[in-house]
């Protein structure tokens, strides 16, 4: 008996991840394994809140 070869899912990286939970979930469901986040040049006090907001999105994405 022969079995058809099913290709393994491949890892896809998407540049410029959207800050939209629904779009992030749709990309995840489409098999996109990684998304790059583009952060503007900023000082520490400006960048930390941006990183906090991305951390919150990532936690929600895993739920």
N, C-alpha and C positions, 0 to 999 in steps of 0.2 A: 504494500500500500504506500503510495506516495503522498506527501503532504506539501501543499503549496507553501512557498517561502513567503513569510510575512516580514516586511522590513521593520526593523526596530525604529521607534520614534527618534527623530533627530533633535538635537538641541539647537534652538534658534535664539539669537540675540537681537533685540529690537532697540534701536537707538532713540533717545528722546521719549522716555515713558511719559504718558499723560498723567496728570494729577487728578484722575477721575476714576473712582473705584469701579464703576460699571465697565469702563473700557479696560481697566487692568484685569478684571475678572474674565472678560471676553477674550483678551489676549492669552491669558493663562489657559482657558478652556480650548483655545485653538492650538495649544502645544508650545507656546512661546515660553522658553525656560528662563530667559534672562532679559531684563530691560534695563538699559542704562539711564541713569538720571542725570540730567544736565543742570548743574547749579551755577548761578551767576557768580562772578568774582565779588566777594563781599568780605566784610570784617567778621570776626568771630561772633559778635553779638547779633549780627544779621543772619549768618549762615546756620547757627544752631537752631533757631526756630524752624527754618526750612527742613533741616534734618529731622527734627522732632515730628513735623507733619508727615514726612515720608515714612518714618518709623510707624506712625499710627496707621497709615494706609497699608503698609506691609503686614501689620498685625491683622487688620481687617480682611486682607486678601487671603490669609491663611485660614480664616474661620469658615 
